[in-house]
């Protein structure tokens, strides 16, 4: 069976300001903010998002 690899992944990211965790998409098409404090987790770049938080885990 052929397994197809993609760059699209979900990431568990920890907020640098308040420490809360959130799962985000690594190809975000809009700015993603922390649900608790409003700090920015990711900014879109037209491809892979620029991640501003600390990536804890990559989910597949």
Backbone bond lengths (Angstrom), bond angles and torsions (degrees), N, CA, C in turn:
res aa  C-N    CA-C-N  psi(-1)  N-CA   C-N-CA  omega(-1)  CA-C   N-CA-C  phi
1 X - - - 1.447 - - 1.526 108.82 -
2 X 1.302 116.89 135.46 1.456 123.25 -179.40 1.524 109.71 -86.28
3 X 1.322 116.49 125.24 1.459 121.00 177.55 1.520 108.32 -101.45
4 X 1.320 116.34 126.22 1.462 121.66 -178.22 1.531 108.42 -98.86
5 X 1.323 116.05 123.09 1.462 121.80 178.25 1.527 109.17 -92.59
6 X 1.311 116.36 138.72 1.456 121.38 175.37 1.519 109.07 -126.85
7 X 1.297 115.71 162.11 1.459 120.84 176.68 1.523 110.94 -83.70
8 X 1.298 118.37 -12.44 1.457 122.47 -176.79 1.516 110.66 -75.98
9 X 1.313 115.16 122.39 1.458 120.44 -179.74 1.524 109.46 -146.15
10 X 1.309 115.05 160.14 1.452 120.59 171.40 1.524 107.64 -99.05
11 X 1.320 116.22 143.08 1.451 121.75 -177.86 1.524 110.18 -123.78
12 X 1.321 116.27 139.13 1.459 120.38 170.86 1.529 105.38 -92.45
13 X 1.326 116.30 118.29 1.456 121.97 -173.72 1.529 109.73 -119.66
14 X 1.329 115.50 138.98 1.467 121.79 178.79 1.522 108.49 -103.64
15 X 1.322 116.13 131.74 1.456 122.41 179.94 1.526 109.53 -69.07
16 X 1.315 116.36 131.98 1.463 121.20 -179.77 1.526 111.93 -74.08
17 X 1.331 117.14 -20.60 1.461 120.25 -178.00 1.523 113.34 -87.52
18 X 1.346 116.26 -50.91 1.468 118.81 -173.43 1.530 114.02 -112.78
19 X 1.346 117.86 -11.39 1.455 120.93 177.76 1.517 115.78 85.59
20 X 1.331 118.31 0.40 1.465 119.49 178.55 1.524 109.55 -72.34
21 X 1.336 116.58 156.93 1.455 122.39 -178.89 1.515 110.50 -112.52
22 X 1.319 115.91 146.92 1.453 121.50 -178.77 1.522 108.14 -149.24
23 X 1.321 117.60 146.71 1.463 122.30 176.43 1.522 107.97 -97.50
24 X 1.342 115.53 126.61 1.461 120.79 -178.50 1.529 109.26 -130.44
25 X 1.332 116.36 164.36 1.454 123.55 178.09 1.523 108.16 -91.57
26 X 1.332 118.20 136.42 1.460 119.89 -175.35 1.531 113.96 -75.36
27 X 1.329 117.61 -7.74 1.464 121.57 175.96 1.529 109.65 -116.60
28 X 1.313 115.66 49.10 1.470 121.43 -177.38 1.524 110.54 -59.51
29 X 1.322 116.49 136.63 1.459 121.36 179.88 1.526 112.04 -99.23
30 X 1.333 116.03 -0.11 1.463 120.92 175.22 1.518 108.35 -145.25
31 X 1.318 116.27 164.81 1.460 120.41 179.45 1.527 109.97 -66.38
32 X 1.316 116.33 134.36 1.460 121.06 179.97 1.517 108.54 -111.63
33 X 1.336 115.77 129.15 1.462 121.70 -177.32 1.523 110.77 -116.62
34 X 1.318 115.65 154.49 1.463 122.78 176.34 1.524 109.60 -62.65
35 X 1.322 116.01 135.50 1.465 120.65 179.52 1.531 112.04 -71.01
36 X 1.322 117.49 -21.02 1.465 121.21 -176.86 1.527 111.86 -90.67
37 X 1.345 117.26 -56.35 1.463 120.14 -173.11 1.533 114.65 -108.67
38 X 1.337 118.13 -12.30 1.460 121.04 178.62 1.521 115.02 86.27
39 X 1.332 118.36 1.90 1.460 121.71 177.52 1.534 109.01 -65.45
40 X 1.316 118.00 153.28 1.464 122.53 -177.12 1.521 111.80 -81.24
41 X 1.347 116.10 126.48 1.461 123.21 175.37 1.527 111.23 -89.54
42 X 1.337 116.70 -42.17 1.462 120.89 -174.50 1.517 111.04 -151.25
43 X 1.338 114.95 146.82 1.460 121.89 175.81 1.517 108.25 -122.52
44 X 1.340 117.78 137.38 1.462 120.36 -179.97 1.533 111.39 -70.77
45 X 1.338 115.57 148.06 1.461 120.47 178.35 1.525 112.12 -129.83
46 X 1.316 117.47 0.49 1.463 121.39 -175.77 1.520 111.91 96.38
47 X 1.298 117.08 -7.33 1.468 124.16 177.43 1.514 106.83 -145.20
48 X 1.326 115.99 -122.50 1.463 119.71 175.08 1.523 108.90 -69.23
49 X 1.318 116.11 136.21 1.456 120.68 -178.73 1.525 110.67 -70.39
50 X 1.328 115.82 152.21 1.460 121.78 173.99 1.532 106.61 -83.74
51 X 1.329 116.69 109.92 1.463 122.09 -175.79 1.521 109.23 -84.05
52 X 1.343 116.56 125.51 1.463 122.42 -177.88 1.526 112.35 -100.34
53 X 1.334 117.99 -19.83 1.457 121.65 179.22 1.516 110.50 -90.73
54 X 1.317 116.69 -175.44 1.463 122.52 177.81 1.523 109.25 -94.26
55 X 1.337 117.37 119.45 1.463 121.43 179.87 1.523 108.15 -75.27
56 X 1.332 115.93 120.29 1.462 122.47 -179.27 1.516 110.60 -92.00
57 X 1.341 116.03 -40.63 1.465 120.61 -173.06 1.519 109.76 -154.66
58 X 1.333 116.38 145.87 1.449 122.67 172.19 1.518 107.87 -102.38
59 X 1.319 117.05 123.65 1.461 122.16 -177.92 1.524 108.92 -101.15
60 X 1.331 116.16 136.76 1.453 119.89 -178.65 1.493 112.17 -119.12
